[in-house]
Amino acid sequence: MVIPPSWLARPSTTVAADLIGCHLVRQVTDTDQKPTLWRGLIVETEAYTPDDPACHAYRRRTDRNWVMFGPAGMTYVYLIYGMYHCLNVVTDLDRVPSAVLIRALQLETIPPWLDHETASRDTRPKAEKPHRVAAGPGKLCRALKIDRSLNAQPLQVGHPLWLEHRSPTFQEELDQGDRALVQTTRIGLTQGADRPWRWYLSDCPAVSKL
């Protein structure tokens, strides 16, 4: 069920749609050196291509975006607004810089450290609803402890992150029309905002912005 690099070595606009319903898996090693797995259903993505003015690699290769110019199946993690991390999956062929931004996840279980963080910084009587804790690129990275230290990592078992294919049940529901994908324009861009390269799972409460 693990997604290989060859599956990701396709145009980002194809991979972005196909990743909806797949799982992102995060392996976290605790203080006792015991690995714990946290899974999230990918419910929202955005695609970025080499000829896209909104793509980080649009103008040239830099110290920030260099991993996008390499082979598919690597992580590209960057920081925005000085505080939010974003996780991207490098796609397409080697030296064709493109990626898919993972915008939102529906987590199977909520990591315990989120409760601790909320309690320490939030005086509200009730924490955020469970289905919203990973409803956005910055929120999902916080929820799964993803930061720049996980940049340029292979998406493979044994590493901190990997991807798993859609379950047969999900694919069957999609084929039968019980589930549906929505394709629309991307969010929060000043350039390339008219390109319909955002996909999300219809009627899913974990999508970042409906």
VOMIVO-811855 format. One line per field, with one value per residue (C-alpha): residue number from 0; x, y, z. Coordinates in steps of 0.1 Angstrom, whole numbers, plus 5000, padded with zeros to 4 digits. Each point is the difference from the previous one (the first is absolute). Last residue first. Layout:
num: c(NUM / ...);
xx: c(X / ...);
yy: c(Y / ...);
zz: c(Z / ...);
END
This chain:
num: c(209 / 208 / 207 / 206 / 205 / 204 / 203 / 202 / 201 / 200 / 199 / 198 / 197 / 196 / 195 / 194 / 193 / 192 / 191 / 190 / 189 / 188 / 187 / 186 / 185 / 184 / 183 / 182 / 181 / 180 / 179 / 178 / 177 / 176 / 175 / 174 / 173 / 172 / 171 / 170 / 169 / 168 / 167 / 166 / 165 / 164 / 163 / 162 / 161 / 160 / 159 / 158 / 157 / 156 / 155 / 154 / 153 / 152 / 151 / 150 / 149 / 148 / 147 / 146 / 145 / 144 / 143 / 142 / 141 / 140 / 139 / 138 / 137 / 136 / 135 / 134 / 133 / 132 / 131 / 130 / 129 / 128 / 127 / 126 / 125 / 124 / 123 / 122 / 121 / 120 / 119 / 118 / 117 / 116 / 115 / 114 / 113 / 112 / 111 / 110 / 109 / 108 / 107 / 106 / 105 / 104 / 103 / 102 / 101 / 100 / 99 / 98 / 97 / 96 / 95 / 94 / 93 / 92 / 91 / 90 / 89 / 88 / 87 / 86 / 85 / 84 / 83 / 82 / 81 / 80 / 79 / 78 / 77 / 76 / 75 / 74 / 73 / 72 / 71 / 70 / 69 / 68 / 67 / 66 / 65 / 64 / 63 / 62 / 61 / 60 / 59 / 58 / 57 / 56 / 55 / 54 / 53 / 52 / 51 / 50 / 49 / 48 / 47 / 46 / 45 / 44 / 43 / 42 / 41 / 40 / 39 / 38 / 37 / 36 / 35 / 34 / 33 / 32 / 31 / 30 / 29 / 28 / 27 / 26 / 25 / 24 / 23 / 22 / 21 / 20 / 19 / 18 / 17 / 16 / 15 / 14 / 13 / 12 / 11 / 10 / 9 / 8 / 7 / 6 / 5 / 4 / 3 / 2 / 1 / 0);
xx: c(4850 / 5033 / 5025 / 4982 / 4995 / 4962 / 4998 / 4970 / 5020 / 5036 / 5023 / 5019 / 5019 / 5015 / 4973 / 5024 / 4986 / 5022 / 5032 / 5014 / 4988 / 4992 / 4980 / 4981 / 5001 / 4972 / 4975 / 4997 / 4975 / 5004 / 4970 / 4990 / 4970 / 5004 / 5005 / 5037 / 5007 / 4984 / 5020 / 5032 / 4993 / 4993 / 5031 / 5021 / 5017 / 5038 / 5024 / 5025 / 5032 / 5015 / 5026 / 5021 / 4999 / 4973 / 5006 / 4993 / 5036 / 5010 / 5009 / 4985 / 4992 / 5021 / 4980 / 4970 / 4974 / 4988 / 4968 / 4975 / 5022 / 5005 / 4962 / 4993 / 5023 / 4986 / 4964 / 4973 / 5023 / 4984 / 4966 / 4985 / 5008 / 4980 / 5023 / 5004 / 4972 / 5000 / 5023 / 5031 / 5024 / 5038 / 5009 / 4968 / 5001 / 5036 / 4992 / 4970 / 5020 / 5027 / 4976 / 4998 / 4963 / 4989 / 4991 / 5009 / 4981 / 5027 / 5002 / 5021 / 5026 / 5019 / 5008 / 5033 / 5018 / 5035 / 5008 / 5036 / 4991 / 4966 / 4967 / 4992 / 5015 / 4975 / 4994 / 4996 / 4995 / 5014 / 4985 / 5019 / 5021 / 4971 / 5007 / 5025 / 5010 / 4998 / 5007 / 4999 / 5014 / 4982 / 5008 / 5036 / 5018 / 4992 / 4975 / 5027 / 5018 / 4971 / 5016 / 5036 / 4988 / 4992 / 4984 / 4969 / 4970 / 5016 / 4978 / 4969 / 4974 / 5012 / 4993 / 5022 / 5018 / 4968 / 4982 / 4970 / 4978 / 4986 / 4971 / 4986 / 5031 / 4990 / 5023 / 5020 / 5022 / 5026 / 5019 / 5037 / 5015 / 5033 / 4989 / 4999 / 4975 / 5007 / 4974 / 4990 / 4976 / 4978 / 4982 / 4970 / 4984 / 4964 / 5011 / 5034 / 4987 / 4988 / 5034 / 5019 / 4984 / 5006 / 5035 / 5010 / 5012 / 5030 / 4978 / 4992 / 5036 / 5010 / 4981 / 4966 / 4998 / 4970);
yy: c(5254 / 5009 / 4976 / 4968 / 4979 / 5002 / 4979 / 5007 / 4996 / 4988 / 5027 / 5010 / 5032 / 5006 / 5021 / 5027 / 5035 / 5008 / 4997 / 5030 / 5017 / 4967 / 4993 / 4969 / 4979 / 4999 / 4971 / 4962 / 4982 / 4963 / 4977 / 4972 / 4977 / 5003 / 4963 / 5004 / 5022 / 4976 / 4971 / 5020 / 5007 / 4963 / 4988 / 5023 / 5029 / 4996 / 5007 / 5028 / 5003 / 5022 / 4997 / 4974 / 4963 / 4997 / 5024 / 5036 / 5009 / 5031 / 5033 / 5020 / 4982 / 5023 / 5029 / 4991 / 4972 / 4992 / 4982 / 5025 / 5030 / 4989 / 4994 / 5035 / 5018 / 4983 / 5004 / 4979 / 4978 / 5008 / 5006 / 4965 / 4999 / 5032 / 5026 / 5001 / 5009 / 5023 / 5025 / 5009 / 4989 / 4999 / 4972 / 4980 / 5002 / 4987 / 4971 / 4990 / 5001 / 4978 / 4972 / 4994 / 5000 / 4968 / 4990 / 5035 / 5016 / 5018 / 5034 / 5020 / 4975 / 5021 / 4981 / 5006 / 5010 / 5006 / 4979 / 4992 / 4963 / 4992 / 5010 / 5004 / 5013 / 4997 / 5032 / 5007 / 5035 / 5015 / 5030 / 5026 / 5024 / 5010 / 4968 / 4973 / 4973 / 4962 / 4982 / 4962 / 4976 / 4974 / 5015 / 5006 / 5033 / 5036 / 5003 / 4993 / 5033 / 5022 / 5019 / 5002 / 5012 / 4986 / 5026 / 5020 / 4977 / 4977 / 5014 / 4994 / 5028 / 5012 / 4964 / 4989 / 4975 / 4986 / 5003 / 4978 / 5006 / 4973 / 4993 / 4969 / 4980 / 4974 / 5003 / 4974 / 5002 / 4972 / 4996 / 4990 / 4991 / 5016 / 5004 / 5038 / 4996 / 4993 / 5014 / 4984 / 5020 / 4984 / 5019 / 4980 / 5000 / 5012 / 5030 / 4992 / 4993 / 5036 / 5014 / 4973 / 5010 / 5037 / 4992 / 4984 / 4965 / 4986 / 4994 / 4965 / 4993 / 5012 / 4972 / 5003 / 4975 / 4977);
zz: c(5021 / 5015 / 5017 / 4992 / 5032 / 4999 / 4968 / 4978 / 4968 / 5003 / 4987 / 4969 / 4992 / 4966 / 4983 / 4988 / 5006 / 5029 / 4980 / 5017 / 5032 / 5018 / 5031 / 4989 / 4968 / 4974 / 4999 / 4996 / 5023 / 5006 / 5006 / 5024 / 4996 / 4962 / 4994 / 4989 / 5031 / 5024 / 4983 / 5004 / 5036 / 5007 / 4981 / 5023 / 4983 / 4997 / 5028 / 5004 / 5020 / 5028 / 5027 / 4981 / 5005 / 4974 / 4971 / 4991 / 4996 / 5021 / 4984 / 5028 / 5033 / 5021 / 4985 / 5021 / 5003 / 5035 / 4989 / 5014 / 4993 / 4964 / 4996 / 5014 / 4976 / 4969 / 5011 / 5017 / 5021 / 5034 / 4984 / 5004 / 5037 / 5007 / 5015 / 5038 / 5024 / 5030 / 4983 / 5020 / 4973 / 5001 / 5024 / 4996 / 4962 / 4999 / 5023 / 4981 / 4968 / 5015 / 5003 / 4963 / 4987 / 4985 / 4964 / 4988 / 4971 / 4982 / 4982 / 4976 / 4988 / 4974 / 4968 / 4983 / 4968 / 4989 / 4968 / 5006 / 5008 / 4988 / 5016 / 5037 / 5033 / 5028 / 5019 / 5038 / 5012 / 5033 / 5016 / 5022 / 4980 / 4978 / 4980 / 5007 / 4976 / 4997 / 4967 / 5005 / 4975 / 4978 / 4966 / 4989 / 5004 / 4989 / 5028 / 5026 / 4990 / 5012 / 5029 / 4990 / 4966 / 4965 / 4977 / 4991 / 5004 / 5026 / 5029 / 4979 / 4999 / 4966 / 4986 / 4971 / 5022 / 5015 / 5033 / 5011 / 5030 / 5024 / 5023 / 5018 / 5007 / 5026 / 5030 / 5018 / 5031 / 5006 / 5032 / 5002 / 5033 / 5009 / 5036 / 4995 / 4972 / 4963 / 4977 / 4967 / 4979 / 4974 / 4973 / 4987 / 4966 / 4995 / 4980 / 4987 / 4965 / 4995 / 5009 / 4980 / 4967 / 5004 / 5013 / 4968 / 5005 / 5019 / 5032 / 4990 / 4993 / 5034 / 5016 / 5019 / 5029 / 4997);
END
